[in-house]
Amino acid sequence: MPDSRVPRPRRYLVCEPTYFAVRYAINPWMHPDVPVDTGLALLQWRDLVRTYREYGHTVENVPPVPGLPDMVFAANSALVLGGRVFGSLFHAPERRPESAAYTAWFKAAGHDVYRPESVCEGEGDLIPAGRYVLAGTGFRTTPEAHREAQEFFGVPVVGLRLVDPYFYHLDTALFVLDPGEPGPGQEANIAYYPQAFSPGSREVLARLFPDAVLATREDARVLGLNAVSDGRHVFMPPQATALAGRLAARGYVPVPVDLSEFLKAGGGIKCCTQEIRS
């Protein structure tokens, strides 16, 4: 079975955690009185970048900006799909200046950037999955932003309500193992933690993805679902042991990368990784 999973080269955008710190609290993970080991965070982040490159992926960097400690969480900056960039409008005032820094990078790289009118936190809550974009709401991104994204991309957007504040973004509760194809044909494969979602949203996920890999709360609480897959290799925290076993049984290859220092801000591997889909 493992040989049936085919990796696809990806292009990732990241931001070095030069100024990473926990200076405010905008989710239950964040406690400003708990110190961050900035040296360890930098080493862990560099290990993630090195691992991506070792597995054949392209990694590009946005320069960090002083005073923006959460800018390392590049996924929240935008959704890039088909070369089109749908930008961000952060819920927390502390993070809103990040949008300008990422917009400048995308424009310098030759992209036009759509600036949403509604609160939207990029790939944190907008996740392409085959013919759909799965869209989280409940804590950050608003349903109005879901509608904006559908109009912008012309792709059906499926709204999913998050109900547990520890899983405040969709990418903390769900990730795509294989995106499948945009139209009818090969369907996407996903993994998710059902109890992060409202009852109706759980039913939607069960209908759309009956073969999904389900995670335990223990694995979700170490942000095991804040993972990145290239279709075969799954870059994930080593602490998510049960989930790694379930993925291996499906033919995926777990690649452990420890970003535990970023848990102090409620972030992990996917939070640090923006995918640029051409």
NORKA-V397838 format. One record per residue. RES is the residue in one small letter. PHI is phi in degrees with one decimal (999 if undefined). PSI is psi in whole degrees, 0 to 359 (999 if undefined). Layout:
# NORKA-V397838
[[RES & PHI & PSI] [RES & PHI & PSI]]
This chain:
# NORKA-V397838
[[m & 999 & 320] [p & -55.0 & 326] [d & -69.7 & 346] [s & -78.0 & 346] [r & -91.6 & 124] [v & -112.3 & 121] [p & -74.5 & 149] [r & -122.1 & 132] [p & -59.8 & 136] [r & -120.1 & 161] [r & -118.2 & 120] [y & -116.5 & 146] [l & -115.8 & 131] [v & -135.2 & 169] [c & -137.8 & 124] [e & -61.7 & 138] [p & -81.9 & 47] [t & -57.6 & 321] [y & -112.1 & 18] [f & -61.6 & 133] [a & -165.6 & 168] [v & -112.0 & 96] [r & -104.8 & 349] [y & -150.7 & 174] [a & -125.7 & 111] [i & -123.5 & 7] [n & -154.9 & 166] [p & -65.9 & 346] [w & -77.3 & 336] [m & -90.1 & 125] [h & -135.4 & 102] [p & -59.1 & 342] [d & -81.5 & 353] [v & -94.4 & 119] [p & -69.5 & 149] [v & -102.1 & 133] [d & -85.0 & 94] [t & -64.9 & 327] [g & -64.9 & 316] [l & -65.8 & 319] [a & -59.3 & 317] [l & -64.5 & 317] [l & -62.9 & 317] [q & -64.6 & 317] [w & -63.1 & 317] [r & -64.2 & 326] [d & -65.2 & 321] [l & -61.5 & 312] [v & -62.2 & 315] [r & -60.4 & 319] [t & -65.2 & 315] [y & -54.6 & 312] [r & -67.2 & 323] [e & -61.9 & 331] [y & -94.2 & 14] [g & 91.0 & 14] [h & -98.1 & 151] [t & -88.4 & 134] [v & -126.1 & 126] [e & -119.3 & 158] [n & -121.4 & 136] [v & -95.4 & 131] [p & -63.6 & 133] [p & -69.3 & 154] [v & -118.0 & 129] [p & -56.0 & 142] [g & 86.0 & 0] [l & -120.2 & 81] [p & -68.5 & 339] [d & -97.6 & 8] [m & -65.1 & 340] [v & -59.4 & 336] [f & -85.1 & 75] [a & -63.1 & 332] [a & -59.4 & 332] [n & -77.1 & 355] [s & -79.6 & 336] [a & -176.1 & 169] [l & -118.9 & 126] [v & -112.6 & 119] [l & -143.1 & 124] [g & 61.4 & 30] [g & 78.1 & 0] [r & -100.6 & 140] [v & -113.1 & 117] [f & -103.7 & 111] [g & -78.5 & 197] [s & -123.4 & 155] [l & -139.7 & 100] [f & -69.8 & 148] [h & -68.1 & 316] [a & -84.8 & 129] [p & -56.4 & 328] [e & -61.5 & 332] [r & -97.5 & 350] [r & -60.0 & 327] [p & -63.5 & 341] [e & -60.0 & 326] [s & -58.3 & 318] [a & -64.7 & 319] [a & -64.4 & 317] [y & -71.3 & 322] [t & -59.2 & 319] [a & -61.0 & 320] [w & -65.0 & 314] [f & -62.9 & 319] [k & -65.7 & 320] [a & -64.5 & 333] [a & -85.0 & 2] [g & 96.4 & 14] [h & -104.2 & 142] [d & -80.9 & 149] [v & -124.0 & 123] [y & -83.4 & 127] [r & -99.6 & 113] [p & -65.8 & 151] [e & -86.3 & 339] [s & -107.0 & 160] [v & -61.6 & 125] [c & -152.0 & 134] [e & -119.8 & 49] [g & 56.7 & 220] [e & -69.8 & 353] [g & -58.4 & 323] [d & -125.9 & 357] [l & -121.5 & 111] [i & -126.8 & 112] [p & -65.4 & 133] [a & -143.8 & 89] [g & 65.3 & 238] [r & -80.6 & 356] [y & -119.7 & 163] [v & -110.9 & 119] [l & -82.5 & 135] [a & -132.5 & 120] [g & -87.2 & 150] [t & -151.6 & 171] [g & 124.0 & 328] [f & -129.4 & 322] [r & -124.5 & 272] [t & -60.3 & 138] [t & -94.2 & 157] [p & -58.4 & 330] [e & -61.8 & 324] [a & -68.1 & 328] [h & -58.4 & 316] [r & -66.4 & 322] [e & -62.1 & 318] [a & -64.4 & 320] [q & -65.0 & 318] [e & -64.2 & 322] [f & -71.0 & 313] [f & -90.6 & 338] [g & 68.2 & 29] [v & -119.4 & 137] [p & -58.7 & 129] [v & -106.7 & 127] [v & -105.6 & 112] [g & -77.8 & 136] [l & -132.1 & 129] [r & -94.7 & 125] [l & -90.0 & 141] [v & -125.8 & 353] [d & -109.8 & 119] [p & -61.5 & 340] [y & -70.1 & 341] [f & -117.2 & 69] [y & -79.8 & 340] [h & -117.2 & 151] [l & -59.6 & 325] [d & -76.1 & 1] [t & -92.5 & 347] [a & -121.2 & 354] [l & -159.2 & 142] [f & -145.6 & 159] [v & -94.4 & 124] [l & -80.4 & 319] [d & -147.0 & 124] [p & -73.0 & 350] [g & 65.3 & 216] [e & -119.9 & 150] [p & -61.1 & 325] [g & -104.0 & 190] [p & -58.3 & 141] [g & 142.6 & 232] [q & -66.4 & 124] [e & -86.9 & 155] [a & -71.8 & 154] [n & -112.2 & 138] [i & -134.2 & 166] [a & -128.1 & 143] [y & -158.5 & 166] [y & -107.5 & 106] [p & -57.2 & 320] [q & -71.0 & 355] [a & -75.5 & 348] [f & -113.6 & 158] [s & -65.4 & 160] [p & -55.2 & 317] [g & -64.5 & 321] [s & -68.0 & 325] [r & -61.8 & 320] [e & -64.7 & 320] [v & -60.6 & 312] [l & -62.4 & 319] [a & -64.6 & 325] [r & -73.2 & 317] [l & -76.1 & 326] [f & -132.7 & 69] [p & -65.1 & 341] [d & -103.3 & 18] [a & -63.0 & 154] [v & -86.5 & 127] [l & -100.9 & 137] [a & -102.1 & 154] [t & -83.3 & 164] [r & -63.9 & 324] [e & -58.7 & 316] [d & -73.2 & 325] [a & -65.8 & 324] [r & -72.3 & 347] [v & -101.3 & 18] [l & 57.3 & 40] [g & -63.4 & 337] [l & -92.1 & 356] [n & -86.9 & 61] [a & -117.4 & 169] [v & -129.8 & 130] [s & -120.3 & 142] [d & -103.3 & 15] [g & 101.3 & 341] [r & -135.0 & 308] [h & -90.3 & 134] [v & -116.0 & 111] [f & -83.2 & 114] [m & -150.5 & 161] [p & -68.6 & 140] [p & -65.5 & 342] [q & -72.8 & 342] [a & -87.2 & 68] [t & -71.7 & 317] [a & -64.7 & 318] [l & -63.5 & 319] [a & -58.8 & 320] [g & -64.5 & 319] [r & -66.5 & 322] [l & -67.0 & 317] [a & -60.8 & 323] [a & -65.7 & 338] [r & -92.2 & 1] [g & 97.0 & 6] [y & -89.7 & 161] [v & -115.5 & 102] [p & -65.0 & 134] [v & -119.7 & 104] [p & -72.4 & 130] [v & -136.6 & 120] [d & -90.4 & 111] [l & -116.8 & 38] [s & -61.1 & 332] [e & -64.8 & 332] [f & -78.6 & 347] [l & -59.4 & 334] [k & -62.6 & 341] [a & -110.6 & 7] [g & 75.9 & 29] [g & -122.2 & 163] [g & -153.1 & 208] [i & -62.8 & 308] [k & -66.2 & 321] [c & -54.4 & 326] [c & -85.6 & 3] [t & -131.5 & 113] [q & -97.3 & 128] [e & -96.1 & 131] [i & -100.1 & 104] [r & -96.6 & 118] [s & -83.9 & 999]]
